[in-house]
């Protein structure tokens, strides 16, 4: 009798386990179905039906908003849930160096807002011997991009080797030194009115002073690897140049030498001062 009872209990327990497994499988299937259904319903809500009303772009002057929106995949029929915005953003920044930063904000379920921050050109770029304007400019970070509108009055950096620093790249070496020089003159030495910086020579930079178009040769330690640590030497050379230039000892001076610390000499073409 005891044996039969044990067998009945074991058989009942196995049946309960089987029923439990079936119920769990059914529950899992139901959950999976519900998840898939809700996901599909949600994804349907993320479709762009009307681009102007669902996509807002705060653009600038250099890169138009519709171009950026298209590059991000924001076009009619696109599903916002399927777009890898991090990858698309990186691609846009690499393709359009005129854009400093790009912010993508999702407004669930089916709206998106794009903010474009463009670079501000501070210098023009050209190559010595090149005819015409290359259209290249650089911002204060030294990033080169293309912009020709409203840049005619910016100071000019002459590079030595064609085609010069390519768009999307950063200035380096003497060209970067020239950028630092021009930025320093703009901020601290406006009296010099520097309009050009020529880095085509390997051992110095030649700048053009816009008031009388005289030229000054300048050099300082760290010229090709500028940093805050080397800027003090540049400021010293410019201070000496400003003092000599504005003192107007001889109005016939058209050549200045600011390559040495502590002194700036002028050449009247008759003698050195």
Order of alpha helices (4+ residues) and beta strands (2+ residues): alpha-alpha-beta-alpha-alpha-beta-beta-beta-beta-beta-beta-alpha-beta-beta-beta-alpha-beta-beta
